[in-house]
């Protein structure tokens, strides 16, 4: 089957088409992301998140768009997000917490948990991902996010929750 046929099947919620697309592109995505972030385990998490996102948005996916290109763009963006967050976590919070004399092992575990959390951001719906990033990366208040996006504060709170 061609990629276009698989995408049409996925849009019809055909799990066999999704599985075939996954088998076709998952190894390539893992390799691509590993080349960027240098961590195969996290690369696997990111690749799985991308496929979860594809399944989530399957009804809205544009059939005319090459799925391989979409997957690669998502992988690149997720890798960049992961590296950005990793750099922030390592340079800011972890360094200051280790310096405070607290339990280093607990801090590393917390850092790993944050890595998993942030690697799953690409799988979130677009609006939720945008709100989460505005909150965590831009450090905007719920009120500021609501004003920027024209939403109620309660809606922003629910997305972050």
N, C-alpha and C positions, 0 to 999 in steps of 0.2 A: 504494500500500500504506500502511496505517496504521503508526504507530510500533510498536504492539503486534505486528503481523504481522512487521515487520522484526526485532523482538527475538526472536520465536519462531524466525525463520530463522537469526539469529545464534547462538542457543542450539544450533542443529543444524549449526553451522559453515558456514553458507551465506555465502560471501564476497560474493556479489552483494547480499545483504541488508545486509551490513556496509558495502559500498561505497555503497549508496543512503543509508543512515543517515549515513555520513560526508559525502556530498555535501549532504545536507539540513542538517546542523548544524555542520559545520566552519567555514564563513564566520561564522556567528553567534558561535561560541565564540572565534574569533580576534578578532573585534570586541569582544566582552565583555571578554576578558582584556587586550586592548590598552588599553581604557578604564581598566583598573585599574593596569596596570604601565607604560603609556606607552612600550612597546617592541614594535613589531609583529613583528620577527623572533623575539624570545623568546616572544611570544604564540603564534606559529605552532608553535614547539617544544612549548610547554605543551599546546596543543590536540591536537597529534599524540600526545603522551604520554598524554593522557586517552583517546584512541581506542585506543591500544595497550593500555591497561589494560582497557578494555571488552572487547577481543578476548580478552585473557588470562583474564578472569573470566567469559567468556560462559556457561559451563556452570552457573555459580552465580548468574548475574544473575536477580533476582526479576522475572518477567514482569509482575507486577501493578504494579510501580513505574514511573511515567512516566519514560522514558529521557531526555527533554528536561530534566526536573528534575534527574535524576542527573548529567547532563553539566554543567549549570550549577553545581550544588553542587561538583562536582569542580573545575571551572574557578575558582570563587571560592576554594576552599581552596588550590589550587595557586598561584594568584596571590598569596595572602597568604603562603604559604610562601616563594615566590620573593622577595617584598619583604622579608620578615624576614631571609632569608639574605643578600640583597643588602646590606641595612643592616648586618648583622654583618660581612660581608666588607669592605665599604667602610670602615666606621668603625674596625674593629679591625686586621686583618692588613694590608690594603693601606696604610693611613695609616702604620703603624709601619714597614713595609718601605720605603716611599718615603722616609720620614724617615731611614732608615739609609744612604741614598746608593746603593742598588743600582739596577740597570737598570730604569727605570720601564716601558719597553715590555714587558719580560718579565713584570712584575707585572700589567700590564693584561691581557696574554694569559692569565695564570694566573687572573685574576678572571673573564674570559670563559669559560674552561674550567669554573670552579666554577659559573657561572651555568647552563651547559648541564647539568652534573651535577645540580644541585639542581632544575632544571626537569623533570628526568626522574624524580624521586622519586615523583610520583603514579602513574607507570606500574608501579612495583614492586608485588609482592604485599603485602598489608596487613601481615603479620608482618615482612617484610623492611624495609618502609618505617618501621614503628614502631621496630625495632631500630636502623636507621640514624639516625633522628632522635634517639633516646635517646643514641646514641654521639656524634653530631656537635653536636647543639644543646644537650643537657642535660649533655654532657661526662661521662657515666657510664662507668665501666669495664665491661669485658665481664663481670666477675664480678657487678657490681651489676645489670646488665641481666638476666643469667641468673637472679639471685635474684628480681627483680621479676616476671619473666615465667614463672618455673618451668621454665626450660630449662637444658640443660647449657651450660657455658662454650664448649665446642667448637661447639655449634649456633649460638651467638651469633657466634662467630668466622667460621663459614662464611657466615652471612647478611651480615656486614659485608664479607667478602671478595668 
